[in-house]
Structures are given as C-alpha cells and as structure tokens.
C-alpha cells in the first residue's frame, strides 16, 4: 500500500495557483504534516472566485510515477452522520487552485437543492499535466508542448493501482465511478475509455483535445466499438464554439452514431454559447445533474 499522509482543510477563498494548467511543468513538493486544520486566510494574487469547501487532503508516494501526488476529497452533506455509500467522481486538474473548487461547489449546490444524487469527488492535483494527460504521439509539434509528454499509461496505472485502492479503503463508495475533465484531461478521459473501458462507469470529457497524434483515437474508434457489442458504459462529450480543432470531437460523435454498441449510453453536446476557456465551468452544473439525477 502506498504511503500517504493526511491534511484536513476547511474553506478559504481561492488564492494564487500552485500548479495550474498554464504551468504544466511546475512541480509542487508538498510539506509533510500528520494533520493540519486550515481555518481560513486571505487570498493573494488573484481575486477570489469559488470558495474552497471543507475537504480532506492527503498525499500518496507513488511508486509508479516516482513522485508524491496530492489528493483532495470532497464528501457530500451528511456524510459524517450517515452510513450511506456514494458514487465516486475522479477528476484530474483536481487541485484547490485548479478545477476542484468550482466542481465541488457545483456539485454541493446541486445536492443541497435536491437536484442530483450525493457523490464523493476525488481531485488529483497536477505535477506535470501535459505528461500525464497525453499518450504517445508521432507528431513532432505535439512533442513540443512540454518537456515531457506521453505519460498517460503511467498516470492511469497510478489511478487504478495506487489511488483507487486508497479511496475504496478510506471512503464509502458504492462501486459506481466516474471521471471528468476538460481539454487535455478530456483527451486522457477519452483515451482511458478506449484503453480501459471498465475502469470507470461514466466518462465525461469536455472539449477533449482529440487532435492529439493526428486524431488517432478518432481513427481507431469505429473498429474498436464494433468489436465490443456488449460494452456497457456512459460517455459524455461536449465542445465549445471555438475549440473542436479539426472537428475531431464531431467526427467521433459521427462514429458513435454509426457504431456505438446498444448498451453504451453516449451524449454529444456542442455548446456554441461557450468557449474552451469557459466550457468546464459553464457546462458542468448541467452535466452533473443530467448524469447523476436524484432518485
């Protein structure tokens, strides 16, 4: 079992990014504490946007990645006072200065309004985002986006073999899992759907960067889908008005329309009212309510 240490966090305004998607190669080396309670402090740098809800934070010393990874976990209202089990949504870009605050605020608001089922959210903070979210590529310009690319298989193995066992041991999941992400994280999610379709039950990819490696995932999709008539999963794809480079996501939707197995539930939601920079925050409230409706 990988070593991990735990922090407990209370809400504070969002502050200066430690590892944002614009700083993909910044390496965050966390300080080690047994337990810390953050009661709140003023933000610096950028104006506050989404408050950071109470959550648990711990680190895993990953043997597969050769580095320490920081994990943030949101639990739904009433979790501590019940014995109920919940779906678990995993999210890359899951740092408190990344997408974790707005996703958990969207979900928390929907749960409290009775508009979606309670869920647990597991945020995976970035170290080298472009390494983790991309697979191998034969395209020279792809290789130039970061010092390291092509590490998605190792990142997926970290989630499967090191992170998920810890989550299953420490939190009350009900066996239902999902993964959500945008841009290169969306690419990783679609790739994971094709590489390990049973790893998650629901795959949510917003503006996925399917142009990667000359749209290799799109080109292989038809044969792959036709060879798996019993596939059961949910795949949600959305694009903004400015970001479907080469119409790659549109092309994948056409393949799904022609070749998707009967038990694959899939959605393609073009959003011309949103852009690449706004689609995650603009689309996710409706997406979570749609895919996790109140029962």
C-alpha positions in Angstrom: 0.0 0.0 0.0 1.5 3.4 -0.9 2.4 5.7 2.0 0.1 8.6 2.5 -0.3 11.5 4.9 -3.4 13.4 5.7 -4.5 17.1 6.0 -8.0 18.3 6.9 -9.0 21.5 5.1 -11.8 24.0 5.9 -13.0 26.5 3.4 -10.9 29.5 2.3 -11.0 31.9 -0.7 -9.2 30.6 -3.7 -5.7 32.1 -4.0 -2.6 32.1 -6.1 -2.2 28.9 -8.2 0.4 26.4 -7.2 0.1 24.2 -10.2 -2.3 25.4 -12.9 -2.8 24.1 -16.4 -0.9 27.1 -17.6 2.1 25.9 -15.6 2.1 22.3 -16.6 5.7 21.6 -15.7 5.7 23.3 -12.3 6.4 20.6 -9.7 4.7 21.0 -6.3 6.6 19.4 -3.5 4.2 19.3 -0.5 5.3 19.8 3.0 4.6 16.8 5.2 2.2 17.1 8.1 0.3 14.5 10.0 -2.8 16.7 10.3 -3.4 20.4 9.6 -6.6 22.3 10.0 -6.8 25.3 7.8 -9.3 27.8 9.3 -9.0 30.3 6.6 -6.7 33.0 5.4 -6.8 35.9 2.9 -6.1 35.1 -0.8 -3.2 36.7 -2.6 -2.5 37.4 -6.2 -5.8 36.7 -8.0 -9.3 37.8 -7.0 -11.3 35.1 -5.2 -13.7 33.1 -7.3 -15.1 29.9 -5.9 -14.8 29.3 -2.2 -12.9 26.1 -1.2 -15.3 23.8 0.6 -14.3 21.6 3.5 -12.5 18.6 2.3 -9.7 16.2 3.2 -6.3 16.3 1.6 -3.7 13.6 1.7 -0.6 12.6 -0.3 0.4 9.3 -1.9 4.1 8.4 -2.5 3.6 6.9 -6.0 6.0 4.1 -6.9 4.5 4.0 -10.4 5.1 7.8 -11.0 8.2 8.2 -8.8 6.8 11.2 -7.1 4.4 12.4 -4.4 0.8 13.2 -5.5 -1.6 15.3 -3.6 -5.2 14.3 -3.5 -8.3 16.4 -2.4 -11.5 14.6 -1.4 -14.9 16.2 -1.1 -17.7 14.3 0.7 -21.4 15.2 0.4 -23.5 16.9 3.1 -24.4 14.5 5.9 -21.6 12.1 5.0 -20.1 12.0 8.6 -23.5 11.3 10.2 -24.6 8.5 7.9 -23.5 5.0 6.8 -24.6 5.5 3.2 -22.4 4.7 0.3 -22.0 7.1 -2.7 -20.8 7.3 -6.3 -17.2 8.5 -6.6 -16.2 11.0 -9.3 -12.5 11.3 -10.0 -11.1 14.4 -11.6 -7.6 15.3 -13.0 -6.9 19.0 -12.6 -8.1 18.5 -9.0 -6.0 20.9 -7.1 -7.5 23.6 -4.9 -6.0 26.2 -7.4 -7.3 24.2 -10.3 -10.8 22.9 -11.0 -11.6 21.3 -7.7 -13.3 24.4 -6.2 -15.8 25.1 -9.0 -16.6 21.4 -9.5 -17.3 20.8 -5.8 -19.3 24.0 -5.5 -21.4 23.0 -8.4 -22.0 19.5 -7.0 -22.5 20.7 -3.4 -25.1 23.3 -4.6 -27.0 20.7 -6.7 -27.0 18.1 -3.9 -28.4 20.6 -1.3 -31.0 21.7 -3.8 -32.1 18.1 -4.3 -31.2 18.2 -8.0 -28.6 15.4 -8.0 -27.5 12.4 -6.0 -24.9 12.9 -3.3 -21.4 11.9 -4.6 -17.8 11.9 -3.4 -15.3 13.9 -5.5 -11.6 12.9 -5.7 -9.4 15.6 -7.1 -5.9 14.7 -8.3 -3.6 17.8 -8.2 -1.2 18.2 -11.1 2.5 17.9 -11.2 3.3 17.6 -14.9 -0.1 17.9 -16.5 0.9 17.6 -20.1 3.0 14.5 -19.4 0.2 12.8 -17.5 -2.7 13.6 -19.8 -1.1 12.7 -23.2 -0.4 9.4 -24.8 2.4 8.6 -27.3 2.4 10.7 -30.5 4.1 10.6 -33.8 3.5 14.3 -34.4 6.6 16.5 -33.9 4.6 19.6 -33.0 2.7 17.6 -30.3 6.0 16.7 -28.6 6.9 20.4 -28.3 4.0 21.4 -26.0 6.0 20.3 -22.9 9.3 18.9 -21.8 7.7 15.6 -21.2 4.7 14.1 -22.9 3.2 10.6 -23.5 2.8 9.5 -19.8 -0.9 8.8 -19.8 -0.5 5.0 -19.3 1.6 5.5 -16.1 -0.9 8.1 -14.8 -3.8 5.7 -15.5 -1.9 2.9 -13.7 -1.4 5.3 -10.7 -5.2 5.9 -10.6 -6.1 2.3 -10.9 -3.4 0.6 -8.7 -2.5 3.2 -6.1 -5.2 5.8 -5.8 -8.4 3.8 -6.2 -7.5 1.2 -3.5 -6.8 4.0 -1.0 -10.2 5.7 -1.9 -12.0 2.4 -1.5 -10.4 1.8 1.9 -10.9 5.3 3.3 -14.2 6.4 1.9 -17.7 4.8 1.5 -18.1 4.4 -2.3 -20.9 2.3 -3.7 -18.9 0.9 -6.6 -20.2 3.5 -9.1 -17.4 5.5 -10.5 -16.9 8.4 -13.0 -14.1 10.6 -14.3 -14.5 14.2 -15.5 -12.1 16.6 -17.2 -11.5 19.2 -19.8 -9.1 19.9 -22.7 -6.0 17.6 -22.3 -7.7 16.0 -19.3 -10.6 15.3 -21.6 -8.2 13.6 -24.0 -7.0 11.4 -21.2 -10.6 10.5 -20.3 -11.4 9.5 -23.9 -8.2 7.6 -24.2 -9.0 5.8 -20.9 -12.4 4.9 -22.2 -10.8 3.2 -25.2 -7.9 1.6 -23.2 -9.7 0.5 -20.1 -13.5 0.9 -20.6 -14.3 -1.0 -17.3 -12.1 1.3 -15.1 -15.0 3.8 -14.7 -18.7 3.6 -15.3 -19.1 7.1 -16.6 -16.6 9.2 -18.7 -17.2 12.9 -19.0 -14.9 14.7 -21.5 -15.4 18.5 -22.0 -13.6 19.9 -25.0 -11.3 16.9 -25.3 -8.1 17.6 -27.2 -8.7 14.8 -29.7 -6.5 16.4 -32.3 -3.6 14.8 -30.4 -1.5 12.4 -32.6 -3.4 13.2 -35.8 -6.7 12.2 -34.2 -5.5 8.7 -33.6 -8.3 7.9 -31.1 -10.9 9.0 -33.5 -9.5 6.9 -36.3 -9.4 3.7 -34.3 -12.9 4.3 -32.8 -15.1 2.6 -35.4 -13.3 -0.8 -35.4 -12.9 -0.7 -31.6 -16.6 -0.1 -31.0 -17.8 -2.7 -33.5 -15.6 -5.3 -31.8 -17.3 -4.7 -28.4 -21.0 -5.3 -28.8 -21.5 -5.9 -25.1 -19.8 -2.8 -23.9 -21.7 -1.1 -21.1 -20.7 2.5 -20.0 -21.7 6.1 -20.3 -19.6 8.6 -22.4 -20.4 12.3 -22.4 -18.7 14.6 -24.9 -19.1 18.4 -25.2 -17.3 21.1 -27.2 -17.2 24.9 -27.1 -17.8 27.1 -30.0 -14.1 27.8 -30.6 -12.3 24.6 -29.7 -13.0 21.5 -31.8 -9.7 21.6 -33.6 -10.1 19.7 -36.9 -13.7 18.8 -35.9 -12.2 15.8 -34.1 -14.9 15.5 -31.5 -17.6 16.0 -34.1 -16.0 13.2 -36.1 -16.0 10.9 -33.0 -19.7 11.7 -32.4 -20.4 10.6 -36.0 -18.6 7.3 -35.4 -20.6 6.8 -32.2 -23.8 7.5 -34.1 -22.9 4.7 -36.6 -21.2 2.1 -34.4 -21.9 2.5 -30.7 -23.0 -0.7 -29.0 -26.6 -0.7 -27.8 -25.6 -0.7 -24.1 -23.3 2.2 -24.5 -25.1 5.4 -23.4 -23.4 8.4 -25.1 -24.0 12.1 -25.5 -22.5 14.7 -27.8 -23.3 18.2 -26.7 -21.9 21.0 -28.9 -22.1 24.3 -26.9 -21.5 27.2 -29.3 -22.5 29.5 -26.4 -19.3 28.5 -24.6 -15.6 28.7 -25.3 -12.7 26.5 -24.5 -11.9 28.8 -21.5 -15.4 28.7 -20.2 -16.9 25.3 -21.0 -15.9 23.4 -17.8 -17.4 26.0 -15.5 -20.3 26.7 -17.9 -21.3 23.2 -18.7 -20.5 21.1 -15.6 -23.5 22.2 -13.5 -25.9 20.8 -16.1 -23.8 17.8 -16.8 -23.7 16.6 -13.2 -27.4 17.0 -12.8 -28.0 15.1 -16.0 -25.7 12.1 -15.3 -26.4 11.9 -11.6 -30.1 12.8 -11.2 -31.8 12.5 -7.9 -33.5 9.1 -7.5 
